[in-house]
């Protein structure tokens, strides 16, 4: 049908355009300009590295889970228990025990936003046990090793990505121009009503 013909024509034009596009190398000025215009795409989200001891509210009950977490907080701090001791205590969590350089959204999806906010507190405390921190699953005693603030990397740090993205965009623009040229040279008629063009030729669309 007409739809299949249109699709095949569009595919053929895209193939011809891709095959014919040879984007010239980007200049340093173009790379820098693309980076400045698209900095938001390269932003590195804040991240946290932490561990936790979990007390299951479903099996222990909410109040007991909180009380047990509070007692464990005191015990771990008194013992100066290291990060790696978390796996020795508490209940098995549905997700993980240790989290390394995880974003706020990742943590919030597993612990809830309130707990994630506590974990991502910029003023810590760090390398100390704190709790109870509550999640939809129960109570936690957490030990945050590090919270890394979000930042925009320098051009040098993401240069390869910037060049790849800028080159892809340039090729897309050139391919679009090539397709427009093909459409113009073949005299393709676009009939908004989807009816055959006058003279019996089928109407097609390159869009």
LINMODA-V460670 format. One record per residue. N is the residue number from 1. RES is the residue in three letters. SS is DSSP state (@ for helix, = for strand, . for the rest). OMEGA is omega as a letter, one per 40 degrees, with the letter a starting at -180 (NA if undefined). NEAR is the number of other ideal C-beta (glycine too) atoms within 10 Angstrom. Layout:
BEGIN
[[N & RES & SS & OMEGA & NEAR] [N & RES & SS & OMEGA & NEAR]]
END
This chain:
BEGIN
[[1 & UNK & . & a & 7] [2 & UNK & @ & a & 14] [3 & UNK & @ & i & 9] [4 & UNK & @ & i & 8] [5 & UNK & @ & i & 12] [6 & UNK & @ & a & 17] [7 & UNK & @ & i & 13] [8 & UNK & @ & i & 11] [9 & UNK & @ & i & 18] [10 & UNK & @ & i & 15] [11 & UNK & @ & a & 10] [12 & UNK & @ & i & 11] [13 & UNK & @ & i & 20] [14 & UNK & @ & i & 16] [15 & UNK & @ & i & 10] [16 & UNK & @ & a & 14] [17 & UNK & @ & a & 20] [18 & UNK & @ & a & 14] [19 & UNK & @ & a & 10] [20 & UNK & @ & a & 12] [21 & UNK & . & i & 16] [22 & UNK & . & a & 7] [23 & UNK & . & i & 15] [24 & UNK & . & i & 9] [25 & UNK & . & i & 8] [26 & UNK & . & i & 16] [27 & UNK & . & i & 9] [28 & UNK & @ & i & 8] [29 & UNK & @ & i & 8] [30 & UNK & @ & i & 15] [31 & UNK & @ & a & 17] [32 & UNK & @ & a & 14] [33 & UNK & @ & i & 13] [34 & UNK & @ & i & 20] [35 & UNK & @ & a & 22] [36 & UNK & @ & a & 9] [37 & UNK & @ & a & 10] [38 & UNK & . & a & 13] [39 & UNK & @ & a & 14] [40 & UNK & @ & a & 7] [41 & UNK & @ & a & 13] [42 & UNK & @ & a & 17] [43 & UNK & = & i & 10] [44 & UNK & = & a & 14] [45 & UNK & . & i & 14] [46 & UNK & . & a & 15] [47 & UNK & = & i & 19] [48 & UNK & = & i & 22] [49 & UNK & = & a & 18] [50 & UNK & = & i & 22] [51 & UNK & = & a & 22] [52 & UNK & = & i & 29] [53 & UNK & = & a & 28] [54 & UNK & = & i & 24] [55 & UNK & = & a & 29] [56 & UNK & = & a & 18] [57 & UNK & @ & a & 20] [58 & UNK & @ & a & 10] [59 & UNK & @ & a & 10] [60 & UNK & @ & a & 17] [61 & UNK & . & a & 14] [62 & UNK & @ & a & 13] [63 & UNK & @ & a & 10] [64 & UNK & @ & i & 15] [65 & UNK & @ & i & 24] [66 & UNK & @ & i & 19] [67 & UNK & @ & i & 15] [68 & UNK & @ & i & 23] [69 & UNK & @ & i & 26] [70 & UNK & @ & i & 15] [71 & UNK & @ & a & 14] [72 & UNK & @ & i & 21] [73 & UNK & @ & i & 22] [74 & UNK & @ & a & 12] [75 & UNK & @ & a & 14] [76 & UNK & @ & i & 22] [77 & UNK & @ & i & 15] [78 & UNK & @ & a & 9] [79 & UNK & . & a & 10] [80 & UNK & . & a & 10] [81 & UNK & . & a & 18] [82 & UNK & . & i & 11] [83 & UNK & @ & a & 15] [84 & UNK & @ & i & 11] [85 & UNK & @ & a & 15] [86 & UNK & @ & a & 23] [87 & UNK & @ & a & 12] [88 & UNK & @ & a & 9] [89 & UNK & . & i & 16] [90 & UNK & . & a & 21] [91 & UNK & = & i & 18] [92 & UNK & . & i & 8] [93 & UNK & . & a & 19] [94 & UNK & . & a & 11] [95 & UNK & . & a & 13] [96 & UNK & . & i & 11] [97 & UNK & . & a & 15] [98 & UNK & = & i & 15] [99 & UNK & = & a & 21] [100 & UNK & = & i & 12] [101 & UNK & = & i & 12] [102 & UNK & = & a & 22] [103 & UNK & = & i & 16] [104 & UNK & @ & a & 18] [105 & UNK & @ & i & 10] [106 & UNK & @ & a & 15] [107 & UNK & @ & a & 22] [108 & UNK & @ & i & 18] [109 & UNK & @ & a & 13] [110 & UNK & @ & a & 17] [111 & UNK & @ & a & 25] [112 & UNK & . & a & 16] [113 & UNK & @ & a & 13] [114 & UNK & @ & i & 13] [115 & UNK & @ & i & 21] [116 & UNK & @ & i & 21] [117 & UNK & @ & i & 14] [118 & UNK & @ & a & 17] [119 & UNK & @ & a & 23] [120 & UNK & . & i & 20] [121 & UNK & . & a & 13] [122 & UNK & . & a & 7] [123 & UNK & . & i & 6] [124 & UNK & . & e & 11] [125 & UNK & . & i & 10] [126 & UNK & . & a & 14] [127 & UNK & . & i & 12] [128 & UNK & . & a & 13] [129 & UNK & = & i & 26] [130 & UNK & = & a & 20] [131 & UNK & = & e & 24] [132 & UNK & = & i & 21] [133 & UNK & = & a & 22] [134 & UNK & = & i & 19] [135 & UNK & = & i & 23] [136 & UNK & . & a & 10] [137 & UNK & . & a & 20] [138 & UNK & = & a & 26] [139 & UNK & = & a & 30] [140 & UNK & = & i & 28] [141 & UNK & = & a & 28] [142 & UNK & = & i & 24] [143 & UNK & = & a & 26] [144 & UNK & = & i & 23] [145 & UNK & = & a & 14] [146 & UNK & = & i & 13] [147 & UNK & = & a & 18] [148 & UNK & = & a & 13] [149 & UNK & . & i & 10] [150 & UNK & . & a & 11] [151 & UNK & = & i & 12] [152 & UNK & = & a & 14] [153 & UNK & . & i & 15] [154 & UNK & . & i & 10] [155 & UNK & . & a & 16] [156 & UNK & . & a & 7] [157 & UNK & . & a & 13] [158 & UNK & . & a & 18] [159 & UNK & @ & a & 13] [160 & UNK & @ & i & 8] [161 & UNK & @ & a & 13] [162 & UNK & @ & i & 22] [163 & UNK & @ & i & 16] [164 & UNK & @ & a & 11] [165 & UNK & @ & a & 16] [166 & UNK & @ & i & 20] [167 & UNK & @ & i & 17] [168 & UNK & @ & i & 11] [169 & UNK & @ & i & 13] [170 & UNK & @ & i & 16] [171 & UNK & @ & i & 15] [172 & UNK & @ & i & 14] [173 & UNK & @ & i & 12] [174 & UNK & @ & i & 17] [175 & UNK & @ & i & 19] [176 & UNK & @ & i & 13] [177 & UNK & @ & i & 12] [178 & UNK & @ & i & 18] [179 & UNK & @ & i & 18] [180 & UNK & @ & i & 13] [181 & UNK & @ & i & 13] [182 & UNK & @ & i & 18] [183 & UNK & @ & a & 18] [184 & UNK & @ & a & 9] [185 & UNK & @ & i & 8] [186 & UNK & @ & i & 12] [187 & UNK & . & i & 8] [188 & UNK & . & a & 16] [189 & UNK & . & i & 15] [190 & UNK & . & a & 12] [191 & UNK & . & a & 15] [192 & UNK & . & i & 7] [193 & UNK & . & i & 6] [194 & UNK & . & a & 13] [195 & UNK & . & i & 10] [196 & UNK & . & i & 13] [197 & UNK & . & a & 14] [198 & UNK & . & a & 9] [199 & UNK & . & i & 6] [200 & UNK & . & a & 6] [201 & UNK & . & a & 12] [202 & UNK & . & i & 15] [203 & UNK & . & i & 18] [204 & UNK & . & i & 21] [205 & UNK & . & i & 17] [206 & UNK & . & a & 15] [207 & UNK & . & NA & 8]]
END
